[in-house]
Amino acid sequence: MNASRGPVPCCNAVIQRTVEQRESAHNDASVARSRRTGGSIMTAITWVLAADEHRARIFETRGLKVDLQQVEDIRNTAPARSDASGKDRETFARAIAAYLEQARLQHRFNRLRLAVDARFLGVLQACLSSETRMLVYDDNGNGAVSGQRYVERR
């Protein structure tokens, strides 16, 4: 037997078909992801949630841009007090979480940044679904108040 003959021709065809099928599946997934995000494969849609126990504002940015566009402004319908009760906070957090979950199911964002007041962050995180929590890439509870003031002035 001659060991220098190389791979058997029928094996080459099988290997080539397998490679083509994998590339095709990868391309199909990339195209589907692109269609879901409404653009280029590299364009991630990031939502920024700036919130406290009284108001939540959601902003959107595409790709690496810093240009924020407001998507939603949700206000707590509980009577305005300087310190909302625990029940009011939880009800408001559930309303925000429901909005984010619906938007996630509609593929309206790929990433989520939480700029939430530290007193409200834990309540909100407890209300988010595990799938939505997986999209959170930053949840800065420490500097959220000053960050929110910046957003308010804009």
Backbone as CSV, one residue per row, in Angstrom:
resi,resn,N_x,N_y,N_z,CA_x,CA_y,CA_z,C_x,C_y,C_z
1,MET,0.825,-1.191,0.000,0.000,0.000,0.000,0.864,1.247,0.000
2,ASN,0.383,2.241,-0.680,1.107,3.498,-0.787,0.434,4.523,0.136
3,ALA,1.148,4.961,1.176,0.576,5.881,2.165,0.534,7.308,1.664
4,SER,1.175,7.628,0.559,1.228,9.006,0.084,0.074,9.359,-0.841
5,ARG,-0.912,8.489,-0.970,-2.030,8.755,-1.874,-2.933,9.871,-1.372
6,GLY,-2.991,10.149,-0.075,-3.848,11.205,0.454,-5.246,10.685,0.738
7,PRO,-6.151,11.556,1.076,-7.519,11.155,1.414,-8.226,10.539,0.222
8,VAL,-9.155,9.681,0.543,-9.957,9.026,-0.477,-10.889,10.081,-1.086
9,PRO,-11.047,10.119,-2.431,-11.860,11.159,-3.074,-13.280,11.266,-2.527
10,CYS,-13.936,10.139,-2.198,-15.313,10.224,-1.691,-15.347,10.915,-0.332
11,CYS,-14.295,10.771,0.462,-14.231,11.457,1.757,-14.109,12.967,1.560
12,ASN,-13.355,13.385,0.550,-13.227,14.813,0.267,-14.580,15.437,-0.029
13,ALA,-15.407,14.728,-0.786,-16.732,15.241,-1.133,-17.604,15.373,0.118
14,VAL,-17.532,14.391,1.007,-18.327,14.425,2.236,-17.863,15.583,3.123
15,ILE,-16.546,15.725,3.252,-16.001,16.815,4.060,-16.404,18.159,3.478
16,GLN,-16.313,18.315,2.163,-16.678,19.569,1.511,-18.150,19.903,1.732
17,ARG,-19.053,18.906,1.618,-20.482,19.125,1.841,-20.733,19.544,3.285
18,THR,-20.051,18.908,4.231,-20.219,19.251,5.642,-19.788,20.691,5.906
19,VAL,-18.661,21.084,5.364,-18.177,22.456,5.520,-19.166,23.439,4.914
20,GLU,-19.668,23.153,3.720,-20.631,24.037,3.059,-21.915,24.149,3.867
21,GLN,-22.386,23.029,4.446,-23.607,23.059,5.244,-23.416,23.918,6.494
22,ARG,-22.257,23.778,7.145,-21.991,24.581,8.339,-21.904,26.061,7.993
23,GLU,-21.228,26.383,6.891,-21.135,27.786,6.478,-22.504,28.341,6.145
24,SER,-23.322,27.542,5.469,-24.667,27.973,5.114,-25.507,28.223,6.365
25,ALA,-25.425,27.316,7.340,-26.177,27.478,8.584,-25.710,28.727,9.325
26,HIS,-24.400,28.954,9.352,-23.859,30.147,10.013,-24.342,31.416,9.311
27,ASN,-24.319,31.420,7.981,-24.781,32.590,7.218,-26.257,32.835,7.419
28,ASP,-27.066,31.741,7.459,-28.497,31.882,7.693,-28.762,32.505,9.060
29,ALA,-28.029,32.056,10.086,-28.197,32.608,11.429,-27.792,34.080,11.458
30,SER,-26.726,34.432,10.755,-26.270,35.826,10.720,-27.293,36.716,10.034
31,VAL,-27.870,36.228,8.947,-28.885,37.006,8.230,-30.121,37.182,9.103
32,ALA,-30.534,36.120,9.794,-31.703,36.217,10.672,-31.441,37.202,11.794
33,ARG,-30.247,37.179,12.386,-29.891,38.106,13.452,-29.898,39.529,12.917
34,SER,-29.404,39.717,11.704,-29.371,41.035,11.088,-30.779,41.557,10.856
35,ARG,-31.655,40.690,10.393,-33.047,41.109,10.158,-33.722,41.488,11.469
36,ARG,-33.456,40.716,12.541,-34.055,41.009,13.843,-33.620,42.360,14.356
37,THR,-32.349,42.687,14.172,-31.838,43.949,14.691,-32.099,45.105,13.742
38,GLY,-32.590,44.803,12.556,-32.939,45.859,11.620,-31.750,46.509,10.955
39,GLY,-30.674,45.792,10.771,-29.530,46.417,10.126,-28.364,45.489,10.009
40,SER,-27.219,46.061,10.092,-25.986,45.322,9.925,-25.792,44.340,11.074
41,ILE,-25.053,43.299,10.801,-24.797,42.278,11.796,-24.067,42.875,12.990
42,MET,-23.226,43.859,12.766,-22.424,44.449,13.828,-23.169,45.541,14.604
43,THR,-24.373,45.895,14.208,-25.103,46.971,14.869,-25.948,46.413,16.003
44,ALA,-25.469,46.587,17.212,-26.238,46.177,18.381,-27.128,47.346,18.801
45,ILE,-28.322,47.019,19.207,-29.236,48.037,19.723,-29.158,47.969,21.242
46,THR,-28.727,49.066,21.822,-28.583,49.136,23.272,-29.664,50.045,23.835
47,TRP,-30.326,49.565,24.861,-31.271,50.390,25.595,-30.628,50.774,26.919
48,VAL,-30.833,52.021,27.303,-30.350,52.521,28.581,-31.582,52.885,29.405
49,LEU,-31.703,52.262,30.573,-32.811,52.548,31.470,-32.304,53.455,32.578
50,ALA,-32.799,54.680,32.613,-32.478,55.638,33.674,-33.726,55.737,34.544
51,ALA,-33.617,55.254,35.792,-34.834,55.144,36.592,-34.582,55.352,38.074
52,ASP,-35.662,55.741,38.748,-35.735,55.709,40.197,-37.149,55.236,40.515
53,GLU,-37.576,55.356,41.766,-38.880,54.813,42.155,-40.068,55.631,41.652
54,HIS,-39.804,56.779,41.019,-40.885,57.639,40.537,-40.995,57.697,39.015
55,ARG,-39.870,57.518,38.334,-39.873,57.704,36.881,-38.823,56.809,36.234
56,ALA,-39.152,56.301,35.061,-38.201,55.496,34.292,-38.206,56.000,32.854
57,ARG,-37.014,56.300,32.359,-36.880,56.731,30.972,-35.990,55.722,30.262
58,ILE,-36.405,55.337,29.077,-35.652,54.369,28.290,-35.148,55.066,27.039
59,PHE,-33.848,54.923,26.811,-33.189,55.519,25.655,-32.589,54.413,24.803
60,GLU,-32.424,54.706,23.516,-31.868,53.735,22.584,-30.674,54.334,21.862
61,THR,-29.682,53.499,21.628,-28.555,53.876,20.790,-28.179,52.662,19.948
62,ARG,-27.751,52.924,18.734,-27.375,51.836,17.826,-25.871,51.826,17.615
63,GLY,-25.306,50.618,17.658,-23.879,50.485,17.431,-23.072,51.144,18.523
64,LEU,-22.014,51.806,18.129,-21.117,52.448,19.085,-21.411,53.931,19.259
65,LYS,-22.516,54.404,18.716,-22.872,55.816,18.826,-23.253,56.165,20.263
66,VAL,-23.050,57.396,20.627,-23.433,57.886,21.940,-24.742,58.674,21.849
67,ASP,-25.277,58.808,20.670,-26.508,59.553,20.431,-27.695,58.767,20.998
68,LEU,-28.272,59.246,22.093,-29.391,58.568,22.739,-30.713,59.165,22.263
69,GLN,-31.617,58.299,21.880,-32.966,58.705,21.482,-33.942,58.124,22.502
70,GLN,-34.829,58.954,23.036,-35.783,58.455,24.028,-36.798,57.538,23.368
71,VAL,-37.016,56.385,23.997,-37.967,55.396,23.506,-39.263,55.463,24.311
72,GLU,-39.125,55.615,25.626,-40.295,55.569,26.499,-40.035,56.371,27.770
73,ASP,-41.114,56.911,28.314,-41.070,57.623,29.588,-42.198,57.045,30.440
74,ILE,-41.839,56.291,31.464,-42.822,55.612,32.311,-42.806,56.294,33.679
75,ARG,-43.981,56.686,34.131,-44.073,57.350,35.436,-44.865,56.483,36.404
76,ASN,-44.441,56.519,37.648,-45.128,55.789,38.701,-46.460,56.474,38.956
77,THR,-47.548,55.721,38.894,-48.881,56.300,39.063,-49.273,56.431,40.532
78,ALA,-48.453,55.904,41.433,-48.725,56.043,42.871,-48.609,57.517,43.245
79,PRO,-49.308,57.934,44.277,-49.216,59.342,44.706,-47.760,59.739,44.936
80,ALA,-47.414,60.922,44.454,-46.032,61.401,44.575,-45.726,61.746,46.026
81,ARG,-44.746,61.047,46.554,-44.249,61.320,47.899,-42.738,61.336,47.815
82,SER,-42.119,61.905,48.807,-40.652,61.952,48.779,-40.056,60.553,48.850
83,ASP,-40.760,59.618,49.509,-40.259,58.253,49.607,-41.427,57.294,49.371
84,ALA,-41.439,56.655,48.222,-42.521,55.728,47.889,-42.463,54.510,48.800
85,SER,-43.633,53.927,49.079,-43.670,52.740,49.934,-43.090,51.544,49.176
86,GLY,-42.751,50.497,49.920,-42.193,49.289,49.311,-43.132,48.679,48.286
87,LYS,-44.439,48.705,48.579,-45.418,48.142,47.654,-45.489,48.962,46.359
88,ASP,-45.446,50.282,46.491,-45.462,51.163,45.314,-44.227,50.936,44.444
89,ARG,-43.063,50.798,45.103,-41.810,50.548,44.364,-41.891,49.240,43.601
90,GLU,-42.384,48.205,44.265,-42.456,46.890,43.623,-43.446,46.895,42.456
91,THR,-44.572,47.546,42.624,-45.561,47.645,41.546,-44.969,48.368,40.334
92,PHE,-44.256,49.464,40.606,-43.628,50.220,39.528,-42.519,49.397,38.863
93,ALA,-41.741,48.696,39.664,-40.674,47.846,39.115,-41.257,46.751,38.233
94,ARG,-42.371,46.165,38.647,-43.024,45.136,37.815,-43.519,45.718,36.495
95,ALA,-44.015,46.946,36.513,-44.475,47.590,35.271,-43.305,47.822,34.317
96,ILE,-42.178,48.278,34.851,-40.981,48.483,34.014,-40.499,47.147,33.462
97,ALA,-40.433,46.131,34.323,-39.969,44.804,33.903,-40.877,44.227,32.820
98,ALA,-42.181,44.439,32.945,-43.121,43.938,31.933,-42.885,44.631,30.590
99,TYR,-42.643,45.934,30.631,-42.366,46.672,29.398,-41.081,46.149,28.740
100,LEU,-40.035,45.972,29.546,-38.763,45.478,29.011,-38.907,44.056,28.466
101,GLU,-39.675,43.231,29.143,-39.876,41.846,28.675,-40.603,41.832,27.330
102,GLN,-41.636,42.638,27.202,-42.369,42.710,25.934,-41.449,43.191,24.812
103,ALA,-40.644,44.201,25.089,-39.698,44.725,24.093,-38.644,43.674,23.735
104,ARG,-38.197,42.906,24.736,-37.212,41.844,24.466,-37.808,40.788,23.544
105,LEU,-39.038,40.413,23.799,-39.708,39.408,22.962,-39.892,39.897,21.526
106,GLN,-39.992,41.202,21.355,-40.117,41.804,20.020,-38.755,42.119,19.410
107,HIS,-37.670,41.734,20.097,-36.286,41.953,19.630,-35.999,43.434,19.371
108,ARG,-36.499,44.286,20.250,-36.278,45.720,20.077,-34.918,46.166,20.592
109,PHE,-34.249,45.345,21.404,-32.910,45.670,21.879,-32.108,44.393,22.068
110,ASN,-30.778,44.550,21.987,-29.865,43.414,22.167,-29.124,43.485,23.495
111,ARG,-28.974,44.706,24.006,-28.239,44.917,25.251,-28.997,45.934,26.080
112,LEU,-28.807,45.840,27.391,-29.522,46.732,28.301,-28.542,47.242,29.351
113,ARG,-28.536,48.546,29.541,-27.717,49.150,30.592,-28.668,49.767,31.598
114,LEU,-28.457,49.437,32.858,-29.304,49.951,33.918,-28.584,51.065,34.665
115,ALA,-29.105,52.270,34.556,-28.623,53.417,35.329,-29.748,53.748,36.297
116,VAL,-29.809,52.963,37.360,-30.954,52.980,38.258,-30.493,53.374,39.657
117,ASP,-31.314,54.181,40.336,-31.030,54.576,41.699,-30.780,53.327,42.551
118,ALA,-29.750,53.370,43.379,-29.322,52.209,44.162,-30.448,51.655,45.042
119,ARG,-31.317,52.512,45.563,-32.419,52.047,46.420,-33.463,51.280,45.627
120,PHE,-33.517,51.497,44.316,-34.540,50.884,43.464,-33.979,49.717,42.640
121,LEU,-32.672,49.652,42.501,-32.030,48.658,41.629,-32.359,47.222,42.036
122,GLY,-32.237,46.906,43.313,-32.511,45.538,43.767,-33.949,45.119,43.508
123,VAL,-34.884,46.024,43.750,-36.307,45.734,43.518,-36.543,45.457,42.040
124,LEU,-35.960,46.294,41.178,-36.128,46.122,39.739,-35.498,44.820,39.256
125,GLN,-34.281,44.541,39.685,-33.603,43.315,39.247,-34.392,42.074,39.624
126,ALA,-35.026,42.097,40.786,-35.827,40.953,41.220,-37.044,40.728,40.318
127,CYS,-37.512,41.785,39.670,-38.701,41.679,38.808,-38.364,41.304,37.363
128,LEU,-37.111,41.473,36.957,-36.721,41.162,35.571,-36.693,39.662,35.342
129,SER,-37.093,39.240,34.153,-37.001,37.827,33.797,-35.536,37.442,33.633
130,SER,-35.255,36.164,33.738,-33.865,35.716,33.593,-33.341,36.022,32.197
131,GLU,-34.205,35.955,31.189,-33.790,36.251,29.818,-33.417,37.724,29.660
132,THR,-34.192,38.603,30.271,-33.884,40.032,30.207,-32.621,40.331,31.001
133,ARG,-32.460,39.694,32.165,-31.245,39.898,32.959,-29.994,39.486,32.195
134,MET,-30.111,38.500,31.314,-28.959,38.059,30.521,-28.517,39.143,29.539
135,LEU,-29.402,40.056,29.160,-29.064,41.126,28.225,-28.453,42.338,28.918
136,VAL,-28.486,42.363,30.250,-27.918,43.474,31.014,-26.399,43.348,30.996
137,TYR,-25.734,44.378,30.488,-24.278,44.354,30.466,-23.684,45.315,31.473
138,ASP,-24.490,46.167,32.063,-23.998,47.075,33.084,-25.174,47.508,33.940
139,ASP,-25.001,47.407,35.245,-26.067,47.839,36.152,-25.463,48.687,37.255
140,ASN,-25.136,49.891,36.880,-24.452,50.818,37.772,-25.449,51.467,38.716
141,GLY,-25.521,50.945,39.913,-26.408,51.524,40.909,-25.758,52.647,41.691
142,ASN,-24.428,52.737,41.677,-23.729,53.733,42.490,-23.820,55.127,41.909
143,GLY,-23.522,55.282,40.617,-23.524,56.605,40.013,-24.786,56.903,39.251
144,ALA,-25.818,56.125,39.495,-27.030,56.264,38.695,-27.728,57.587,38.915
145,VAL,-27.732,58.067,40.137,-28.459,59.311,40.410,-27.832,60.460,39.642
146,SER,-26.511,60.589,39.685,-25.869,61.682,38.955,-26.024,61.482,37.453
147,GLY,-25.985,60.231,36.977,-26.181,59.949,35.556,-27.580,60.317,35.116
148,GLN,-28.546,60.065,35.986,-29.922,60.393,35.638,-30.103,61.907,35.564
149,ARG,-29.460,62.646,36.450,-29.577,64.105,36.390,-29.061,64.630,35.062
150,TYR,-27.971,64.017,34.564,-27.436,64.423,33.274,-28.463,64.176,32.180
151,VAL,-29.121,63.021,32.227,-30.129,62.691,31.217,-31.302,63.659,31.308
152,GLU,-31.707,64.024,32.535,-32.825,64.936,32.721,-32.535,66.307,32.110
153,ARG,-31.292,66.798,32.236,-30.952,68.130,31.734,-30.940,68.178,30.229
154,ARG,-30.724,67.097,29.582,-30.580,67.057,28.135,-31.791,67.416,27.362
